Amino acid sequence: MESEEEPASKRIKLSTNSANTFRACAVRNVSQVKRNTRGNWRQLPYVVLKKIYSLLPNKDRFNMSLTCRAWGDPLTTPSIWRSLKFKLDRIEDGRTEQFVKKVLPYSVRYLSIDCAEAKDAVIRERDSLAYLQALLRYFVEQKTDKLVSLRLANLSRIVVRLAKFSKHKDLMFTLRRFLEIQTRLNVLNLSCAGFTLEQGTAMLTKVGRSCGSKIEKLIIDGLFAQEENKDRAAVVLLEPFRLFTEVTSLTLSYEYLCDDVLDAFVSYGQLEQLRIYVEDVSRLDRLTSESWQVLRDECPNLEVHFVLRNVFHHLKFKRIMLHGIPLVSLDWEFKKDLSDSDWDDQDVCLCMKYTAIHFHSTIRHINLTVEFCFFELRLVFLEIVKRCLKIETVSLNVPYDLCFKRILACGTLWACIEQPRTRLRELNYNGVNIHLVGSKMHMSIKRLIEITTVEKSPFHNLKGMISLGIRLPRFRR
């Protein structure tokens, strides 16, 4: 049988030079493949680029559009601009100008404009007022009237400072026109707007007439400037409130409430969430317990959330937190009031005891911020845990003290064991969650209960715990 082997003359002999040549060709081919692969990024499909744009924030969208012409074309697609967020903080003001030049806002449904000034802001030639007015005018010209959610927050920085200039009048006219054309709003947020009484009433009236029957969430805390007459605020708001017939969630300042305003919401019976911001108020006779009780009966699902700032004295606290309020959460920032001769360190304890006694059947969340730390504060939390069976979260922000932290956690857990019906599972101390049930400390206390026969908790005296050989465990984040 003849051999199928090729003749020697046809064989390829790889010498040293030919091997080097082969290696150089391989390197060239690899680099060619890398260049081709890198170049394919420019040829991404239009659908893929549009999907990427829809997942990016505004700042990254504009940066991505500057990469090349192929990547910049999908930026003008209206469908990716359903949600818009702008910050007019003197740092990112120029983003609004880029938007106006490149995008048509036909598909915008969620719009948020925050005018809070940044800490490291630099005063430029063009003020935030010019950018805000140009943006609102652009929305009006393009007939952007299909918004579902609108947030115009912290306008007071612009409105109050330029109240006496002609630019201010132009801005108010443009803003009223922009609110007037909206017909599908479900959420309206005018927090910290800083309007005058006439301007704020006109804004709410315009919105109420165009889409008041569709708005379900209304946020108007700080709607009026601090210089305005707060006694008239509740009176002038009474008529616009009657236009919002389907509101289920309302956020406002305490100065805007009175018995007549509560009666207006009683007639609808739709209110479910009511958040009230309380500053250092002058008049505390605006509301009565009877009005709260009527509102509670007509709105059985109502949940009230109080946010207290600059309320120091326990007598003011009691006049604000009246009987009959379906209080669900309390966020209180308590500071020392050296100007009040009647002020005492025990005011915070008296207020917390008052809360535990009168709102034990409804309160679920408590967030307390205190500038100082004292030992009696832990006894207040023990009483809250024992009385308030529906309490779910307790947060305490105080100057860091490791000994106080451990004693507070041990006492709170002891109260949870004594009251097995409580729902409390975590204690938040300066932003750190301390897990109570199932922790090592929980097992230690159970062992302590089995050993000791003393009725009083030995945690009132740490020496009793040390004598039993039980060590306080360290907490982990």
Buried (B, 14 or more C-beta within 10 A) or exposed (E): EEEEEEEEEEEEEEEEEEEEEEEEEEEEEEEEEEEEEEEEEEEEEEEEBBEBBBEEEBEEBBEBBEEEEEBBEBBEBEEBBBBBBBBBBBBBBEBBBBBBEEBEBEBBBBBBBBBBBEEEBEEEEEBBBBBBBBBBBBBBEBEBBBBBBBBBBBBBBBBBEBBEEEEBEEBBEBBBBBBBBBEBBBBBBBBBBBBBBEBBBBBBBBBBEBBBEBBBBBBBBBBBBEEBEBEEBBBBBBEBBBBBBEBBBBBBBBBBBBBBBBBBBBEBEBBBBBBBBBBEBEEBEBBBEEBBBBBBEBBEEBBBBBBBBEBBBBEBBBBBBBEBBBBBBBBBBBEEBEEEEEBBEEBBBBBBBBBBEBBBEBBBBBBBBBEEBEEEBBBBBBBBBBBBBBBBBBBBBBEEEEEBBBBBBBBBBBBBBEBEEBEBEBBBBEEEBBBBEEBEBBEBBEEBBEEBEEEEBBBBEBEBBEEBEBEBBEBEE
